[in-house]
Structures are given as structure tokens and as C-alpha cells.
């Protein structure tokens, strides 16, 4: 950050932190203080005039709300939303909309605001502390005093430097979900917009031409049997809003995928979901579409066609024309072999007698390998073996092992529970992903004693109790060969 902008940020904070307590704070003043508290270096952004911090927040999408008149007082609910948005926590707020906030008047908040409030009170350091509210009401419509603004911005500044969120939920008996987020975005985001569900090439061409007439450079691609229109990278989030409105008016679904354009970004956000599955209530089983693992389907479709309570994408697979594919490596389901082992790659094998095996398999033409195990999947590399890092890359490429990607993993913890984990990635506002080494250390810190890396990247996805709990990196569900499901007894 340049010296001039450092002085600017300090000046803003000094003004806000030393102001009196009798009068309110305008939206313009609050957003200016918010950017200062976040400490984001926007000195090199061509989209932000030097003296317009709120404009920078709105144009870059750090705040995606429509904020209204800037000279009106900021309310508590507005401050709540904007703080959580600026931390890149919009998705997490959506996950936690039905989690109790602990405030008596939570029904007066929107679902998204309730999710934001769960984050703001459970994050470390917290932005809102329940003991601050003596009557037990959040009073979201109330205008903030300048004393409250000072407190909120001080806490937001602390969170911008050292942030973590851990929330544990039990959506169904026998399932425990741990939601974790650490780090916040610190660069300048740009955005790519997608409109999906266009039924013909002619319709896609017409839509492209209409957007081009309005000054938008877009391209066309085929997605899952239909067509998609994709924008170039957009530096102004107002363009994203306009494109989204146009697409939705035509009945199209939309995807908005961010990237960080600032190469100086040092803080790395990371999001993961860990599901612990009690074997007293559920057994684990490879699951696929009703046509089998050669019929590639989304995880949602596989989930819906099987009697499972939770599912995660599983092993690697190849693709063919016509939506067909094939599992790569060993796959055995209830004693039936669908595919033989790939040489020297990690496997997980188990049966209904609570016996499990994590091992590196050798290629074989013999369908009788591990005859005591009724289920086998293969992916790799092995991550944890008897509590220690496996430490063998199984000849996977350096890019797969050492670069940060979305990751999926399965394992066992010390209590004997099955564990599904996904780490989101390729999303600079939400989560950067993990290397194989980082994934291993995350799992070990969570008490796993055995773990196997599964297919990752755009395939990484987890569904629990009918809901997708992570962000697939493509912005939509990839079709996969098979999954692992938690089947209730």
C-alpha cells in the first residue's frame, strides 16, 4: 500500500474513532470507514477514484448490496450485511440461514441477515457480541450511533488481520457438520458472468448479439447439453448486476465467479466442510446413477436416485461422448467389481463388519483381491496412515500435489466415525483451495487417523440432507461417475 493511501486510511479511522456519540453515521461515512478498516489496497485500481471509497466497494463487488441514498443514516442490519459481504462470507451466510442467532427478534431479519448475524457473533474475533445487547434484541432497523460504528470498525479491522469461523451443526441424528473458514480476501476482485440454460445455438447467438449491442463482450460454450453465454472479466460489479437482471428476465440461470486481480494478495481465504458420520446410524456405500458408474450424472442426481442422507464425489473417472464415462481404478460395490485397481494408487476398502483397509494397491487382473472387503474405491494419494502423513505422492503430477486446488477426502477418525471433507478452491473471494500437504495437515488436526484423497477440482462437492454445502469451482455441478453415500440403517 502506498504511503499516501496509508495516510488516507489512518485519517479516516482517526475521524471515525474520535467522533462524538450523539449523532448517527451516514452510509457514505460507514462505507468509507469499512474500507479503511479492511485495509484493502485499492491504490492501483483504475475503477476507484482516490476520494471515493464507497464507490470502490460497490464497483468491485466487495459490497454487492444496493445501498440506497448515501447521506442517510446507516442501520445495524446494513452494517451487519456489509461487514460480512466485505469479508467474502456471502456463501457461508447462506449456509447458516436456519441456524439460531440467539436474539429474540431474529424473525424481523431476512434469512440472509440471520446467516450474517450467526457469522458476526460466532467468528473470531466477533463483530457483534451478544452481551452488547442488554434486552436480547438485535434491533436491526435502528440507526447506529457513532460509538457503535467505532466498535464495529475496530472489530472488523481485527478480523481483517486474523479471522476464523467454526460452526458445528447436527442436521440429522448421527451426522455432525463442521463448517470452517479462515482468512479473508485482500486483493481487488474481478468477475466473470455466466448465463446458463439456453436451449439452442440460435438462441445463444441472439442473446450474444443483444448483449454485444449494449457493449458487453461475451462468448458461447456448451454446458451439460445446453448452451452458456460467458462474459469477459468484469471490473465493475454494476455490470454483473445488469447482466444478471437481463438473464433472469429471460428465465436463465446465472453463475458469478470471482477472481483476484491483485498479484500482491498475501492473505489466503480457505473454506472447508467436514462431515463426521456415526457408523451406528449409517453405513458407507459407493453410489452411482441407476444405470451404473458409466452414466455420468451430477452429485445431486446421484443423491436423489439413492437412499442416502449425505454424499460426496468419489474416485477419478474418464469421459466419453454422450454423457458416458468410466471409473479409473478399483471400484467394488457390495461384492460386485466394476473396475480393477490402477497400479500403486491409494485405495479404501471396507465391509459390513466394521473392518476397513487403507492401502496402496497394485494393478491386477484378479477380481479376487481383498476378498474379505465387499466395497473398494480407489483415488489417491493416500494422505494419512495410522495417524501419520503417508508422504508418498503415488506418481501424481506436481501440479496436482503441490498446487492449491479444490479437494475432497474420505477417512476415519479416532472415534471410529467415517469422515467426508471438501475444501473449496479457485475462488479468491471464498477459498483458495489446498495442496495435498495442507489437506493432510487439516485432516490430522481434526483427528483423522486414516485418510484418502478423492477426485478434486471441479468435481469437489458435498451434499448433506438434500443441500449442497460447498461451492463447486465451475459454478455448477460437474457430472461424475460415482460418489460415496451415507446410507441410513
N, C-alpha and C positions, 0 to 999 in steps of 0.2 A: 504494500500500500504506500502511495506517495506521501511525502511529508505534508503537502497541502491538504490532502484528504484526511490524514490522521488528525491534523489540527481541526478540520471541519467536524469530524465525528466527536472529538473531545469537546468542542464548543457546544454542539447540540446537546450532548449529555449534561454538560455543566448547566446549561439553561434549564433543561427539564428537571434535573435533580435538585436545583436550588430554588425552583419556583415556589410560590405560596401555595396554600392548600385550600383556599376559599373558592376559587373559580375552577371551572371544568377545563378540559383539554380538547382541542378540536381534532378531527380526524387527520387533518394535514399535519398537525404537530405530533400526534401519536405515531403516524407512519414514518415521519422523519426520525423520531426517536427510536422507533423499531429498527430501522435500517442501521442507525448508529450502534444500537445495542448488539445487533447481529454481527457487526464488524465485517460486512461483505465489501470487498474491494471492487468498486464499480468505476474506478478512475479511468479504465481503458475502454469502457463500454460506449460505443457510438450512439446507443439508443437512449442514454440518460444525460440530459443537461446537468451541468455541475450543481445547480441550485434546486434540483427537483428530485429529491429522494423518493417521495411517494410515487411520482411518475415512473421511476426506475423499478420499484417493487411491482407496480401493476403491469408495466410493459414486459418485464421479464417473466412474469407468472409466479414470482415468489409469493404474491398475494393474488389469488385468482378470483376473489370476490368482485362484485360490482359495489363500489363503496359509497356511492351517492355524493352529496354535497360535502366538500372538504372542509367548509367552515363551520359545520355543525358539530356538537359535542360527540365524542366517541363513547359508546356504551360498553358495558362489561362484556356482553356477548360478542360484540365486534372485536374487541381487543383479544378475547379468547380465540376466535376463529383466525385472526390474522397472525397471532403468535404461532399457533400450531401449523398453519399453512407455511409460514416463513421458515419453519424448521424442517419442512419437507415431510410432514406427518399426515398428509391428507388421507392416504390409504389406511394407515393404522387407525385413524379416527373412524373411518367407515367400518372397520372390523369390530369396533367396540361400541357401536351404537346402542346395543341392548344390554350393556354391562352397567350395573347400578353405579350412579355417581355419588350417592350418599347425601345429596341435597334434597330438601323437602319439595322444592318447586321444580324438579328436573323435568316434569311434564310440560312446563312452559317453554322448554328449549326444543329446537328441531333435533331430529335424530343425529345429524352430523355434529351439532353443537354438543350433544350429550357425549358423543365419542371424543370430541375435543376436550371436554371437561374431564373425562376419565384420564386422558393423557396428561393434561395440565396438572392434575392432583397426584398422579402416580409416578411421574417422571422424576428423575434425579439429576439436577435439583428441580424441585417443583416450581411452577409459575404461580399457581394458586394453592394455598394451604387452607384446609378446612377450618382450622382454628381461627382464621381471619374472619370467618363469617359467624358471628355470635348467634344469630337466630336460626342458623341452619338452612338459610335460603341463599341461592346464588344471586338472585335479582338481576337477571341478565339484561333487562331493559334499562337499568339505572345508568346514568352518566357517571363516568369515572371522575373522581377528584384527582387533583394533581399529585396528592400524596400517594394514591393508589397507582397512578401512572409511574411514579418514580419506583415504587416497589416492583411492579410488573417488569419494567425495563431492566432493572438491576438483575432480577432473576433470569430474565431472558438472556442477558449478556453472559451470565454464568453458564447457562445451558448451552450457549453457542460455543463455549470453550470446552465443556466437559459434560456430555449428555448421555444418559442411558434410560431405557424404559424396559421394565419387566412386569408383565401381567400374566397371571396364571388363571385359566378358566377350566371348568369341568362341564362341557356342554352335554355330555351323556355319561351315565354311570360307567366307570371303567375306562374312560378316556380323560386324560389331562393334557391340556394345551398350554404351552409356554410360549408367549409372544415376546420377542426381544428386538430392541432397536438400539443402536449406539451410533454416535456421530451424527453430524448434520451437514447439509450441503453448504459449500462456501464459495463456489465459483459462480459464473454467470451462465444461466441455462439458456439453451435454445430448444426449439420444439419441432417435432415432425408430426403432422396431422394425417390421419388415415380415415377415409370413408369406405366402409365395407358393405357387402351385401348387394352389390349392383349385379343385376341378373343377366346382363348381356354385354358383349363388347360394344355394341352400338350405343347402349345407354351410358356406358362408361365414357365413350368418346364424346357424347353430347354433354355429359357433366363436366368433362375436362375442358371442353371448348367454352362452356359458360363461365367456369372459374378463370380461364385464361383471359376472357374479356374483362374480368374485374381485376386483372393484374397479378393473378396467382399462377406460379409455375408448378404444375403438377404432372405426375406420371401415372401410368396404369399398370397393374400387375394382377395376375390370377391368384386367388387365395381360396383354398378349400372348395374348388368347383365353382366359385363365383368370381367377381372382379372387385378390385380395390383401387381407389384413387389415392395417391400419396403426394403430399406437398414437399417442396424443398424445405430445408431447415428454416424455421421462422424465428427471428429475433424478437418480434413484438407479439406478446401473448394476446393482444387485441385481435390480431389476425386469426389466432386459434379460435377465439370466441366467435368471430364472424363465420369462419368455415364450419364450425360445429353447428351453428344455428341453421346454416344453409343445408347441411347434410341431414340434420334431424327433421327439417321441414319436408324433405324428400323421403322420409321413412328409413334412412340408412343408419346403421350402427357406426360408431366412431371410436377411434383409438388415438390417444395423445401420448407420445413417447418423448421424454426429455433427454437431453444430453448436456454435459457441462463443456462449455467452450473455453473455459479459463484453464490453461495448462498449469497455472500456479496453484491449483487446488491442492491443499495438503490434508484437510480433514476428510476422512473416508466414511461415509454413512454405510451401515450394514444392518440388514433386517433378516431375522430367521424365525422360523416356526418349528417347534419341537412337539411332537405328539407322543406321549407315553401311553401304551396300550396294555391294560391289565389282562394277562392270559387267563384269569379266572372267568372273564366275561367274553373274551374274543379270541378267536384263532386267526392266524395269518394265512393267506392263500393267494397265489398268483391268480389274477383275474384278467379276462380279455372280453372282447365282444362275443356275442353268441355264435358268430361264425369262426371264432378262434383267433389266435395271435397273428395270422396272416392278413387279417382285415383291420387296417389301421383306423382307429377311432380316437376321439378326444377322451380325456380322462372323465369328463362329465358323462359322456355316452357310456363308457365302461362302467362307471359308478352306477348309473341308472339301470343298467341291464344285469346287475349282480346284487345279491342281498348283502351289501356291505354297509358299514357305518362310517368308514373312512377309507381313503385310497391315496396312494402316491404313485407317480410314474416309476417304472422299474428298470429293466435292463436295456442295453443298446439294441438297436434294430436297424435293418436296411429297408429301403423303399423301392417300390416298383410302380409301374403305371396303373391307373385305375383305382387308386386308393389302397393298393395292396402293399404288403411288406413281409418281413420275416424277422424273427428274433435272432440276434447274434449271440452265440454262446449257449450254455446249458439252460434248458427250461424243462422242468418236470412238474406236472400238476396232478396231485392225487395219484401218483404212481405212473402216470402216462407221460412218456418222453415226447416232447415236441421238437427239441433241438439238442445236439450234442455239445460238449464243452469245447471252448476255444482254449488253445494251449497257453498255460501259465498265466491265467487271469483269475481274479478273485471270485469266489462263489459263496453263497449262503444256502445251506441245506437244512431241512427240519422235518419232523414228523409230528404225529398227534400224541406222542408220549412225552412231550416237553423236552425232547432232545434236539439240539441244534448244533450245526457244524459250520464254522467259518474257515475257509481254506483256499489255497491257490490250486486250481485244477489243471491237470494235464489233458491234452487233446486225446480223445479216444473214440473208437467206433463201437465200443461195447456199451450197450444200453443198460448194462447191469452195474455200472459204477455206483457206489454208495447205496447198496440195495436196501439198507435199513432206513433210508430217508425217502419219504413219499413226495417231498417237494424240493426242487432245486432251482435257483436262479443264478445267473452269472452277470457280472458287470465289471467292477474294478476301477482303481486298485483297492485292495484291502487297506483299511485305514487304521484299525485298532485290533490288536491280537492279545487277549488276556491282559487288557489294561495298558498295554504299551503300544506306541506307534509302530505300525507294521514296517514302515520305512523302505518299501520296495515299490518302484513305480510301474512294474509289470510291463515295461517296454511301451508304455503310453508316451505320446509326444510331449515335448517340453511345454508346448503351449497349453495342452490340456492340464498338465500337472502344476505348472508354475504361474500361469496367468490367473487372474481373478475372473471367475465365471459364476453363473447360477449353478447351484449344486443340490443334489438330492442324495440322501443316505438312509440306510437302514441298519439297525443294530440292536444290541441287548444291553440293558443297564445292570447295575449290581443287584437290584431288587428282582431281577428276572422278568422285567417288562420289556416288551418289544418297543422300539423307538423308531418313528419316522421323522426325518428332518429335511427341511428345504431351506436353502439360503438364497435369497433373491439376488439378482445381479444385472449388470448392463443398464443401470438406471441411476444417473448421477444425483437425482433428487431423492431417491428412495434407498437404494442399496447397490453397492459396487460389486458384490459377489465375494468369493473366497478362493484362495489357492487350495490345493489338496492339503498342504501342511496346515493352513489356517483352519480348514474344515476339521481336520483331525484334532487340533487343539480345542476347538469349540466343543466337539463331542466328548473329549476326555474331561473337560471342565464341567460338563453336565453329567458325569458319572457313568459314561458308557464303557463297557469292558470289551465289547466286540463291535465292529462296525465295518460296513462295506459301502464304498462309493457306488452310486447308481448313475444312470444316464442323467446328464445335466443340460446346461444351456437352455434352449427354447423349450425343452421337454419338461423342465423342472416345474412341478405343480403338486399341490396337495388339496384334497377335498375332505372336509370334516363335517359330518351331519348335514350333508347336502350343499355346503357352501365352499367356494374356492377361497382359501385363506392366504394366498400369496399373489404376486403379480407375475404372470408368465412374461418372459422378457420380450417376446414378439408383440405383446399387447393382446394376444388372443391365444386360445388353446391349440397346441400342436397335436396332430394325430400321432398316436403311439401304438406300439404292438401289444403291450400288456402292462399291467400295473400290479401293485401289491395292495390287497384289501384286508381290512379288519372285519371279520365275519362274526356276528354275534352268535353265541351258543343258543 
